Amino acid sequence: MKAYRSKTSGRITLEPTAEASGTEWEEVDLGGQGTIYSHTTLHAAAEIFEKDLPFQIAIVQLDGGPRLTARIEGDRVEIGDPVHLVRQTDGVSYFSK
Amino acid sequence: MRPVSIVATGMTPFGVHSELTIRDLARQAGQECLAGAGAGPGQIEALYLGNFAGPSFVGQNHLAPYVGSALGLQGVPCTRFEAACASSGSAFFHAYGAVAGGLYDLVLVIGVELMTSQSTARTTDILASAGDLRGEVKAGATFPSLFAMIARRHMYEFGTTREHLAAVAVKNHANGAKNPLAHLRKEITLEKALSARMISDPLGLYDCSLISDGAAAVLLCASESAGRFTDKPVTVRGIAQASDHVALDEKQDITTFPAVKAASEKAYRMAGVGADDIDFAELHDCFTIAEIVALEDLGFVPRGQGGPATAEGFTSPHGEKPVNTSGGLKSKGHPVGATGVAQIREVVEQIRGNCGERQLKKANIGLTENLGGSGATCVVGIFSA
């Protein structure tokens, strides 16, 4: 799982932004392991996702990195569950237990 | 900076207004406000308009002069403010600064939204655009789901329950039933709230605020001239706006809103009061969990105690700190861009003693908390006679 580390602060992000002028970023591999920080199962969604209902999303705390909002595939997850990256499609990360 | 007062308010009924345009709604609230002060459009020196998504909901851009001309304003600045659900709170904050700084003496602030012309799914789409489109929204997040994740984490860390959340809804519906301008004027039981269909677990239908049309207005005046327009002016004692991350997953801790803390600390300092001095408040209950977290961030209750305090009646009209006598966003309705000014209107009319059946006995110092998105903007105001 690709991410970026600031050469000045060491902060890791999925998307390098100009947090300070002159910040240099290097690509790092996060490995795709993480823990569920919070989650919910949706029973109502925006138009383009109505076909997927019901589906679970979660805020995943990545090991050694930042958090991200991801889709959960397979069994439902709870807070604290370890999860791993299954795939990244169209900029969305899918995790499973 | 000189003192600033509110000399008049206006508000349309909140609800479904399929027969009206967004311009009609804003004009009605504005005209009621001007009439209340006996002021003519020629006296108004600027219009600050709060509106979240008029361009998306009804396709109309350049809204502020469009509304201003309908009110008969000519040749004065008319400007729209957008800060998601805190749009009109932000418009009010900036209008206050202009009057306090001496740029104007008399300024009209209106908040408006017309939402019900769109399907619920399309509305969900438009509301989601106040989140991070490249991250959380792309993954399928909606606003109910973002607040559901806040609720889930709050439950995990503090033992908050679905019954605690439902207690917010039951209270606010009981309050809204007494507000003639509220959208859904009906009381509900705890059982009804708990058994309603799930929207995004743990949030059910009654944990979510309403999709409404409506407008609200207030007239701001330099306090030294307020007596020309009313014998019951209400003074802005403290007002502050603060910002935070738009994306929920960028926050260190999602069970607290740093923007609410920052804005309230500034507003308390400006007003020279503390949380204990506030008699009553209008809080941003876009979802039941948001009222619980706000109680904690404003210092009304200790961290993690918002749920139990609500269930014990702390925030009921007869409790220690009445919250959302208007019915809140939950029952009064949530025409997004109108909400911030509608909250201020309720506090002003409570202080003036004009709230009829829902009038509080002690309403000397009132607070408003208007939250944008999942906490990226917050405006807090403190008011007294």
Interface residues (C-beta under 8 A of the other chain):
Chain A: L14 E15 Y37 S38 H39 T40 T41 L42 H43 A44 A45 A46 E47 I48 F49 E50 D52 F55 I57 A58 I59 P66 R67 L68 T69 A70 R71 I79 D90 G91 V92 S93
Chain B: S119 T120 A121 R122 T124 D125 A128 R134 G135 E136 V137 K138 A139 G140 A141 T142 P144 S145 A148 M149 I150 R152 R153 Y156 R197 M198 I199 S200 D201 P202 L203 A247 L248 D249 E250 I254
